[in-house]
Amino acid sequence: MTTLLLSINALAQAEFNAAYEAAQAGDYKQAVSLWTVLAEQGDPVAQYTLGWMYESGQGVVQNVQQAVYWYEKSAAQKNVSAQYVLASMYDQGDGLIENQEMRYAGI
């Protein structure tokens, strides 16, 4: 069982690295495709990275709500980077209507 888990982790790391290399080469669509598979499987780092891709519009149409979705998934798994970005987005009201209303109400 331990060997199987190590093999799965090694495969996931290889897939993450392949996505990273694709992004470094400017093939953002391929990177997003690979990271999406990992993110859907629950990888918190891939979820965070996919959130960033959606937030910045790299390889996908920029979509703040989709970015928040992936950041929340990652943050729920105690990814500190995702927690920080998500908190910053809520604080600044980056596309989050509820927070913009609170901010303008002086709350």
C-alpha positions as CSV (number, residue, x, y, z in Angstrom):
1,M,0.0,0.0,0.0
2,T,2.8,2.4,0.9
3,T,4.5,1.7,-2.5
4,L,1.2,2.5,-4.3
5,L,0.9,5.8,-2.5
6,L,4.4,6.7,-3.3
7,S,3.9,5.9,-6.9
8,I,0.7,8.0,-7.0
9,N,2.5,10.9,-5.4
10,A,5.4,10.6,-7.8
11,L,3.0,10.6,-10.7
12,A,1.2,13.6,-9.4
13,Q,4.5,15.5,-8.9
14,A,5.6,14.5,-12.5
15,E,2.3,15.9,-13.8
16,F,2.6,19.1,-11.8
17,N,6.2,19.5,-13.1
18,A,5.0,18.9,-16.7
19,A,2.4,21.7,-16.2
20,Y,5.0,24.0,-14.8
21,E,7.3,23.4,-17.7
22,A,4.5,24.0,-20.2
23,A,3.7,27.3,-18.4
24,Q,7.4,28.3,-18.5
25,A,7.4,27.6,-22.2
26,G,4.4,29.9,-22.7
27,D,1.9,27.0,-23.3
28,Y,-0.5,28.2,-20.7
29,K,-3.5,26.3,-22.1
30,Q,-1.6,23.0,-21.7
31,A,-0.5,24.0,-18.2
32,V,-4.1,24.8,-17.3
33,S,-5.2,21.5,-18.7
34,L,-2.7,19.5,-16.7
35,W,-3.3,21.5,-13.5
36,T,-7.1,21.1,-13.8
37,V,-6.8,17.3,-13.7
38,L,-4.7,17.5,-10.5
39,A,-6.9,20.2,-9.0
40,E,-10.0,18.1,-9.5
41,Q,-8.2,15.2,-7.8
42,G,-7.7,17.4,-4.8
43,D,-4.1,18.6,-5.1
44,P,-4.0,21.9,-3.0
45,V,-1.0,23.3,-4.9
46,A,-2.6,22.7,-8.3
47,Q,-5.8,24.2,-7.0
48,Y,-3.9,27.3,-5.8
49,T,-2.0,27.5,-9.1
50,L,-5.2,27.1,-11.1
51,G,-6.8,29.9,-9.0
52,W,-3.9,32.1,-10.0
53,M,-4.3,31.2,-13.7
54,Y,-7.9,32.2,-13.6
55,E,-7.2,35.4,-11.6
56,S,-4.5,36.5,-14.0
57,G,-6.1,35.2,-17.2
58,Q,-3.2,33.0,-18.1
59,G,-4.3,30.2,-20.5
60,V,-8.0,30.9,-19.7
61,V,-10.4,33.7,-19.8
62,Q,-9.9,35.8,-16.7
63,N,-12.6,34.8,-14.2
64,V,-12.4,36.1,-10.6
65,Q,-15.2,33.8,-9.5
66,Q,-13.4,30.7,-10.8
67,A,-10.2,31.9,-9.2
68,V,-12.0,32.2,-5.8
69,Y,-13.5,28.8,-6.3
70,W,-10.0,27.2,-6.7
71,Y,-8.4,29.4,-4.0
72,E,-11.2,28.3,-1.6
73,K,-10.6,24.6,-2.4
74,S,-6.9,25.0,-1.7
75,A,-7.4,27.2,1.4
76,A,-9.7,24.6,2.9
77,Q,-6.7,22.2,2.8
78,K,-4.6,24.6,4.8
79,N,-2.6,26.0,1.9
80,V,-1.4,29.2,3.5
81,S,-0.7,30.9,0.2
82,A,-4.3,30.3,-0.9
83,Q,-5.6,31.5,2.4
84,Y,-3.6,34.8,2.1
85,V,-4.6,35.5,-1.5
86,L,-8.2,34.7,-0.7
87,A,-8.2,37.0,2.4
88,S,-6.7,39.7,0.3
89,M,-9.3,39.4,-2.3
90,Y,-12.1,39.5,0.2
91,D,-10.5,42.5,1.9
92,Q,-10.1,44.4,-1.3
93,G,-13.4,43.3,-2.8
94,D,-11.7,41.9,-5.9
95,G,-14.8,40.9,-7.8
96,L,-16.6,39.9,-4.7
97,I,-19.8,41.9,-4.6
98,E,-20.6,41.1,-1.0
99,N,-17.3,42.6,0.2
100,Q,-17.6,45.7,-2.0
101,E,-21.0,46.4,-0.4
102,M,-19.5,46.0,3.1
103,R,-16.5,48.2,2.3
104,Y,-18.7,51.0,0.9
105,A,-21.0,50.7,4.0
106,G,-18.0,51.4,6.2
107,I,-18.0,48.0,7.7
